[in-house]
Each structure stands twice: as C-alpha cells, then as structure tokens.
C-alpha cells in the first residue's frame, strides 16, 4: 500500500500482515468466541526521509501466549541498528524503548478517537470499487442473512 502525508510531502510504502479467523478448537468451539488474528512480517518505508520500520504481528501459540502481540523496530536512514523498539498489542497499548534508554507509551489505541471514513457515495463509485462491489454482502451480513451474503459473494 501507499500512504501519503500531504502536510510533509512524504509517501510511505507499506506491506500488510496476513489475517486469520481463529477459534480455540473444534471441541470447545461452542463455548468460545472466534477472533481475527493478524500474523506475519510487514515493513514501512519512506523514500524521502529514508526512515523505515520492520513490524512483526505474532500469532497466538496453541497453548498459552497472548493474542494480538506486535513487535517492531524503527531505523534511521542507513542505520543497521534500530533507534526505537516497540512491543505490545496492536489493538491495545504499545510501548517504545529508545536507544537512549528511555521507555514510554508509544500509543494506546483504546484512547484514540474514532475517525469516520470519507468515501464517495455508492452511486459515484465504479462497479469494481470495494464498497460498490461488496455492498450486497455487507448489507446481508448486517441483517444476519448468511445465506444471502454467501449468494452475493458468488
């Protein structure tokens, strides 16, 4: 993907983690709530500044361990050693440890405001734009009509 920060004229190229639908196991599936898990390595880089980051989304081990764990390292241009390491939960609190020895909360996603997406109206979208393409699936999932949602996916 590409993210542009217009205020700084910076363009970031990034890769995404894999997404998995998880459940504890089939025998106790009736008693557990399934969850979405992210897993894999990602990167973010800015050609203008030369800064880059390496991010790992850790999948939960079969026994023990935590869900939603993330670790990351942030590098200055041309440096092999990170100036900042991050760990925590991608949907919770992440902590930063800087090369200076300083430790701090990097971000607390639970305290972030929700920002409404700005998207074009469906009638203004092309046939294969995401919201237009998936509108029937989304609608049927909202009204909990799984059969109609499945039919719409075909």
C-alpha positions in Angstrom: 0.0 0.0 0.0 1.0 3.6 -0.2 0.1 6.3 2.3 0.8 10.0 1.5 1.2 12.6 4.3 0.3 15.7 2.4 1.4 18.1 5.1 5.0 16.8 4.8 5.0 15.6 1.2 6.0 12.2 2.3 5.0 8.9 0.7 5.1 5.7 2.7 5.2 2.2 1.1 3.9 -0.5 3.4 3.1 -4.2 3.4 0.3 -5.8 5.3 0.1 -8.8 7.7 -2.0 -11.9 7.0 -5.4 -12.2 8.6 -6.7 -15.4 10.1 -10.1 -16.4 11.5 -9.3 -18.2 14.8 -11.1 -20.3 17.4 -9.7 -22.3 20.3 -10.5 -25.7 18.8 -13.5 -27.6 17.3 -14.3 -29.4 20.6 -14.9 -26.3 22.6 -16.0 -24.0 19.7 -19.5 -23.7 21.0 -18.1 -22.2 24.2 -15.6 -19.8 22.8 -15.8 -16.7 20.7 -13.8 -16.7 17.4 -11.4 -13.8 16.8 -9.5 -12.3 13.9 -5.7 -12.6 14.3 -3.0 -10.8 12.3 0.2 -12.6 11.7 3.4 -12.1 9.7 6.1 -9.6 8.9 5.5 -6.1 7.5 7.5 -3.1 6.5 7.0 0.6 6.2 9.5 2.9 4.4 9.7 6.5 3.3 11.9 7.2 0.2 12.1 10.9 1.0 13.4 10.6 4.6 15.0 7.1 4.4 13.3 6.1 7.7 11.9 2.6 7.7 10.3 0.1 10.1 10.1 -3.7 10.4 7.0 -5.0 12.1 6.0 -8.5 13.3 2.5 -9.5 14.1 2.8 -12.5 16.3 0.2 -15.3 16.1 -1.0 -16.8 19.4 0.6 -20.1 20.2 -1.7 -23.1 20.5 -1.0 -23.3 24.3 -0.6 -20.2 26.4 0.6 -16.9 25.0 -1.3 -13.8 24.2 -3.4 -12.6 21.3 -2.7 -9.5 19.2 1.0 -9.2 20.0 3.2 -6.9 18.0 6.9 -6.1 17.9 8.6 -3.5 15.7 11.9 -1.8 15.1 12.3 1.7 13.6 15.5 2.6 11.7 17.1 5.9 10.8 18.3 6.3 7.2 21.3 4.0 6.5 21.4 2.6 10.1 21.5 -1.1 10.8 20.6 -0.8 14.4 17.1 0.5 15.4 16.7 3.7 17.4 13.4 2.5 18.7 11.9 -0.9 19.5 8.2 -1.3 20.1 6.2 -4.1 21.7 2.6 -4.6 22.9 -0.8 -5.3 21.4 -1.8 -3.9 18.0 -5.3 -3.3 19.3 -4.2 -2.0 22.8 -1.2 -0.4 24.3 2.2 -0.4 22.6 5.4 0.6 24.5 8.6 2.1 23.0 12.1 1.6 24.1 14.6 4.1 22.6 18.3 3.6 22.1 18.8 6.3 24.6 17.4 4.0 27.3 14.1 6.0 27.6 10.9 3.9 27.8 7.5 5.4 27.0 4.0 4.5 25.9 4.2 4.6 22.1 0.4 4.6 21.6 -2.7 3.5 23.3 -5.2 2.6 20.6 -8.1 2.4 23.1 -7.7 6.1 23.8 -7.6 7.1 20.1 -10.7 8.8 18.7 -12.6 7.0 16.0 -12.5 8.9 12.8 -15.3 8.4 10.3 -14.1 7.3 6.8 -14.7 9.7 4.0 -15.8 7.7 0.9 -17.6 8.6 -2.2 -21.3 7.8 -2.4 -22.1 4.3 -3.9 -23.7 5.9 -6.9 -20.5 7.8 -7.6 -18.3 4.7 -7.4 -17.1 2.4 -10.3 -18.5 -1.1 -10.4 -15.4 -2.7 -9.0 -14.6 -0.3 -6.2 -14.7 -2.1 -2.9 -17.9 -0.7 -1.3 -19.8 -0.9 -4.5 -18.7 -4.4 -5.3 -19.4 -5.8 -1.8 -22.5 -3.8 -0.9 -24.9 -6.7 -1.1 -22.6 -8.9 1.0 -22.2 -6.2 3.6 -26.0 -5.5 3.8 -26.9 -9.1 4.2 -24.2 -9.6 6.9 -25.7 -6.6 8.8 -29.2 -8.1 8.7 -27.6 -11.5 9.6 -28.8 -13.3 6.5 -25.7 -15.5 6.0 -27.3 -17.4 3.0 -28.0 -14.2 1.1 -24.5 -12.9 1.9 -22.9 -16.1 0.7 -25.0 -15.9 -2.5 -23.9 -12.3 -3.0 -20.3 -13.3 -2.7 -20.7 -15.6 -5.8 
